[in-house]
Amino acid sequence: ISNGLHFSRVEVYRKDKLVDIVAAIKINPENNKIRVFNSYESNKNSEVHTIEEWQMLTGATVMINSAQYMANPPYMPCALVICDGKQKGPKYNKSAKGMLVAEPKSDSLPKADLLDFDYDKFDYKSTVYTQGVQHWPILLDREGRIKAKKTLWQANRTAVGKDNDGNILMFTTEGGYFTLYNLGRFLKESKFNVHTAMNMD
């Protein structure tokens, strides 16, 4: 698409039958900014936008839906998000297993990273990352273990990953074939060189 930004669509077959298509973006954080947009404001009416409207408002080249939201208070994130340095939602959610972080105020840290809380520490009080989204579960960890439980629940899926070269990967399924476990298995067996992957909304 542009410098350090690559797009592909992968057809997924089972027993010679096309069952789904996975759209994938590979982002080199050295060449591309990763930002989080969220309109929730406590004690105010929060703006609500479709993903297409968000893209028009922000001019983002690529956009995915990231986090889940509460019904009460309306549109408050279920887990911590950081938008341009502003933290929104609960500081702690026991379900959160990882976090996409980006754009730190320090040159010593990666421009973007995917944290797995089984391995990586995160402190909302001291973080220098200005963008972030916590979510769950970790689909695939750095040891190659699929962390999602086996279920029969198939649905449209969105996931974020990190490859072994430090690129950030974003995946969305065009259909509803995958369970979370099978998405983790697909990412493990794929040629995307996945280091860690986490489910998103």
Secondary structure in CASP SS format (residue, H / E / C, confidence):
PFRMAT SS
TARGET T0000
AUTHOR 0000-0000-0000
METHOD secondary structure of the structure
MODEL  1
I C 1.00
S E 1.00
N C 1.00
G C 1.00
L E 1.00
H E 1.00
F E 1.00
S E 1.00
R E 1.00
V E 1.00
E E 1.00
V E 1.00
Y E 1.00
R E 1.00
K C 1.00
D C 1.00
K E 1.00
L E 1.00
V E 1.00
D E 1.00
I E 1.00
V E 1.00
A E 1.00
A E 1.00
I E 1.00
K E 1.00
I E 1.00
N C 1.00
P C 1.00
E C 1.00
N C 1.00
N C 1.00
K C 1.00
I C 1.00
R C 1.00
V C 1.00
F C 1.00
N C 1.00
S C 1.00
Y C 1.00
E C 1.00
S C 1.00
N C 1.00
K C 1.00
N C 1.00
S C 1.00
E C 1.00
V C 1.00
H C 1.00
T C 1.00
I H 1.00
E H 1.00
E H 1.00
W H 1.00
Q H 1.00
M H 1.00
L H 1.00
T H 1.00
G C 1.00
A C 1.00
T C 1.00
V C 1.00
M C 1.00
I C 1.00
N C 1.00
S C 1.00
A C 1.00
Q C 1.00
Y E 1.00
M C 1.00
A C 1.00
N C 1.00
P C 1.00
P C 1.00
Y C 1.00
M C 1.00
P E 1.00
C C 1.00
A C 1.00
L C 1.00
V E 1.00
I E 1.00
C E 1.00
D C 1.00
G C 1.00
K E 1.00
Q E 1.00
K E 1.00
G C 1.00
P C 1.00
K C 1.00
Y C 1.00
N C 1.00
K C 1.00
S C 1.00
A C 1.00
K C 1.00
G E 1.00
M E 1.00
L E 1.00
V E 1.00
A E 1.00
E E 1.00
P E 1.00
K C 1.00
S C 1.00
D C 1.00
S C 1.00
L C 1.00
P C 1.00
K C 1.00
A E 1.00
D E 1.00
L E 1.00
L E 1.00
D E 1.00
F C 1.00
D C 1.00
Y C 1.00
D C 1.00
K C 1.00
F C 1.00
D C 1.00
Y C 1.00
K C 1.00
S C 1.00
T C 1.00
V C 1.00
Y E 1.00
T E 1.00
Q E 1.00
G E 1.00
V E 1.00
Q E 1.00
H E 1.00
W C 1.00
P C 1.00
I E 1.00
L E 1.00
L E 1.00
D C 1.00
R C 1.00
E C 1.00
G C 1.00
R C 1.00
I E 1.00
K C 1.00
A C 1.00
K C 1.00
K C 1.00
T C 1.00
L C 1.00
W C 1.00
Q C 1.00
A C 1.00
N C 1.00
R C 1.00
T E 1.00
A E 1.00
V E 1.00
G E 1.00
K E 1.00
D E 1.00
N C 1.00
D C 1.00
G C 1.00
N C 1.00
I E 1.00
L E 1.00
M E 1.00
F E 1.00
T E 1.00
T E 1.00
E C 1.00
G C 1.00
G C 1.00
Y C 1.00
F C 1.00
T C 1.00
L H 1.00
Y H 1.00
N H 1.00
L H 1.00
G H 1.00
R H 1.00
F H 1.00
L H 1.00
K H 1.00
E H 1.00
S C 1.00
K C 1.00
F C 1.00
N C 1.00
V E 1.00
H E 1.00
T E 1.00
A E 1.00
M E 1.00
N E 1.00
M C 1.00
D C 1.00
END
